[in-house]
Amino acid sequence: MPTIRVPASCGNVGPGFDVLGLALDLWNTAAFGLEGKRWEIVVHGEGADRLPADESNLVLRAARRVWEVTGERLPAGLHVRCENGIPLQSGLGSSGAAALLGVLGGNALLGYPLSAEEAFALAAEVEGHPDNVAPSLYGGLTASVAFAGGWHVQPLPVAAAWRRRRWIAVVVPEVPLSTAASRQALPDAVPLADAVFNIGHSVLVAEAFRRGEPDLLALAFQDRLHQPYRLPLVPGAEAALAAAHRAGAVAAGLSGAGPGVIAFAPHLQDAAPVAAAMVDAFRRHGVAARGWAVRVAGGAAPPLSQNL
């Protein structure tokens, strides 16, 4: 019975819209077994009272795709037991993690017919976009770029000092905001100057992580492509970001499409005070919220084969 662990992720990472992704130390775990006469899933933890237990569940749908693309005969029964630590619809990549869990679980049960690249492409297909799937699979900071033949994923270096401490604060407010609704808030076109601005700042984000330079991250973590349009959808978000800076963060913004927010405090051993400050800011605006201090995470675990 293979057991797979997949970390949460922050998409966009400030200016890296739909390209950059960062793995975070909150995990979903799933144990897969070929048993019974139907496909079913049992969920504990985050989303246990909301996620379907039948074949409409994203984990099972993703697993089914592995059998379909490999041409193998579907088993009569598949039982999956999940322990979820990633909040749903939070901007922390819960759907990308679910898609990846299903693909990796199905791949393990079939003896690893898919390479890492094929597993990534299939999970990205199920999820709909790659910037959360890539860091959850490969860990750390990643860049995902589309080309004619599919996707290229480039793992980017993260300074050793930035891998050890819980210097990242993530907060999820209780604001209903789907990725689709957040996407609809974006304009169909943006000024050329804004596109150039984000290209330059995305390069600096990657360099800040490579060198472990807080001042460079503070300079780089600015965005003109999505946050100006999405922040108004999350009551209290701007106040929470301001509170993060006052508490010691050098950079803060939306996590993915929101409503979650993320802040980086590389000067601190533990970003829990930053998370608490953001939670308090949301509560002052009448919005309940939860927060965590997390590390940069490694990728899906354990290694499933020599190819993954």
N, C-alpha and C positions, 0 to 999 in steps of 0.2 A: 504494500500500500504506500505509494509515494506521497510524501508531504512536501508542499511547496510554500515558501515564504516570499512575499513580494512587498517592497516598501512603498510608502506614499511618495508623492512627487509634487513639485511646484512647477507648473508650466510658465512659459514666457520669461521668468526670472528677470523682472523689470522690463527692459527694452527689447528683449529677445523674442518678440511676438511670434508665436507658433513655431519657434525654432529651438530656443534654449529650454532645457529642463533640468531639474535638480532633485535627486533622490533624498528623501527625508526619513528619519528614524521612527516612523510609525508603520506598523506591519499588518498585513492580512495573511493568514495562514490557512491552507486547505489540504486536507487529506483525501486522496482519491482511491476508490476501490471498485473493482468490477464485481458487483454483487446485486442480488435481487432481480426483479423482472421489470423495473422501470428506472427512469432517470430521475433522481431526486437530490435535493441539497438541504442540509440543515445548517442554519446560520446562527452563531452566537456573537454577542458583542454589538458593534455598530451596525445599525440597520436590521437587527434581528426581527423587529416588529414591522418592517416595511418591505423587505426583499421577498420576492416570490420563492416558493420552495419547489416549483415544478420546472419544466424545460424552458420556460420563458426567462429564467434567471440567466443573467449575462455570463456567469461562469460556465454553466452548462451549454449555452449557445456557442461560446467560444470553443469549448472542448469538442462539441459536435463537428465544428469546422475542421478540426484536425483529421477526424475520420473521413470527412468528405474530400479534403484535398489530397489525402494519401491513398484514397480508393479502398481503404480497409472496410470490412463489414462492421456495421454498428453493433455494439454489444447490446444485449437485451436490457441489462441493468447497469447503471453507474450511480454510485453513492458518493457524495462529496460532503465533507464536514468542514465548515469554515469557522474560524475565529477571527473576527474583523476588528482591527484597531484603527482603521481609516474612516473618518466620518463621511457620510454620504453627501453629495452635492455641496461640497465644501471648498472646492478649488484645490483639493489635495490629491487629485488623481484617483478617486475611488473606482470610477468606471474603467480607467486604463488598467488599474491593478486587477480588477475582476476579469477583464479580457485576457490579461497576461496569465493569470492563475489558470484559467480554463485551457489556454493553449499549451502551457507548460505541463499541466497535469495530463492532458490527453497525449502529449508527446512522450511523456515518461511511460505511460501505460502501454504505448505502442512500441517501446524500445528505441525511442529517439530517432525517428526517421527525419525530423526537421533539424536543420542547422540553426544556429543562433540568428542568422540573417532571415531565414525563412520563418522562424517562430516570431520574430519581431514584426515582419511584414504582415503575417496573419493576424496577430493581435492588434496591430494598427488598423487593419482593414475592419475588424470587428468593432473596435473603439471609434473609428472615424477620423482620427488624427494621431500623429505620432509623438508629440512633444511630452506627453506623460508616460507613454509606454516605454520610450527609450531609456530614461533614467531609472525606471523601475526594473528594467531588465539588466542594464549594464552598470548601474550605480553611479554615484557622483554627479558631475555636471556633463551634460551631453548637448550636442547640436544635431538636429534632424533636418535633412535637406532633401526635397523631392527632386528626382530627375526622371528621364524618359523610361528607365527600366525599373523604377520603384523608388526606394528610399536609400539614402546614405546616412548612417549614424556615426558621428564622430565623438567618441569619449574625449572629454577635455580634462586636463590635469587640475587637481585641487591640492593646494599646499597642505603638507602634512599637519601643520598646526591647526588648520581649519577642518581637519577630519576628526580630531580627538575630542573636542569639547562640545557641550550642548549650547552653542552660541547663537542658535537660530530660534526665534520665537514664532510660533504659528497660533493664530486665534481664529476660531470659527464662530461667527455670530449666528443666532437663530433667525436668519433672513431667508425666505424662500426665493432662490434665484437659480434657475436651471442654466446649464451651459448654452442651451439654445436661446433662451431669453437674453442672456448676456451677449451672445453673438449678434443678436438682432439690434442691439444698441449701437453697433459699430457703423460708421459711414461706409458707403460704397467706394469712395475715393478719398484720398488724403493728399495734402499738399506735398510737393516734392521735397521741400525743406524738412518736413516732419519725417519723411522716409529716410532722408540722409542723416538726420539727427539720430534716429534709432539705430541705423547701421553702425554708426560710429560708437555709440554708447554700448551696443551689444559686444563689440570687439573689446571694449574696455572692461566690461563685466567679466568676460572670459580671462582676460589678463589679470584682473584683480584676484580671481580665484587661483590662478596659477601661481602668482607671487605671494599671495596671502597679505595683500596691502589694504588695510581698512580705508585709508584716504582715497585710494583709487576707486574702491567700491562705492564710496559716498559720492564721488564725482560721476560714476558711470550709471548709477541706479536711477535713471530718469527715463520717462517714456512719454511719447506723444501719440502713439497709435491706438492704444486701447484704454488706458487708465482714465484719461479725461472724460471718456464716454461712459465708463462703467462705474466709477466711484459713486456718482450720484444715485445709483441703483441700490446702494448698501447704506442704510441710515447709520450714522455714527462712524463710518469708515475713515473719513478724513480726520476726525478727532482722534481716532485710535492710532493713526499713523503719526500724528503730531505727538501723542503721548509716548509712542515708542521711541522717538528721537529724544524726548526729555528724559527717558529712563535709561538712555545709554546706547541706543541703536544708531548706527551710522547710515543705514539705508532701510527703507520700508516701502511696501506697496501691496497691491493685490497679489494673492497667490492664484495663478492661473486666471480663470475667468471670474473668480470670486465665488461666493461672498467672503471666503477666507482671506485673511491678510497675513503677511509674513514680514518679519523684521530681522535684521542682521546686526549682531552686537559682538564683533570679534574681539573687543577689549575685555569682555566679561568671560569668566569661567563658566557661568551658567546664565542663560537668558531668561530664567523664570521671572525675575522682576520686570522685564520688558513685556512678557506675555501678560503678567498681572496688570500692568499699566494699561495695556490695550483692552483687556477685559473690562476694567473699571470705566474706561472711556465709553465703551459701548453701553454699559449699564447706565451711565449718566444720560445717555440718549434713549433710554427705555428699551434697549435691546439686550437680551440675555446672550452670553457668549461663553465659550470654553477655550482654554489655552494650554499650550505645551511648550516646553523647551526641548529642542531636538538637535541631534547631530546630522551631518551629511551622512547618508546611508550608503552602504554597498548595494549591489544589485540583488536580483532574485537568488534565493538560496534554498537548499544547498546546490553546488554545481551539479547539473543533471547528467552531463556526459562530457566527454572531452571537447565537444563542439559548443557547449553552453557555459 
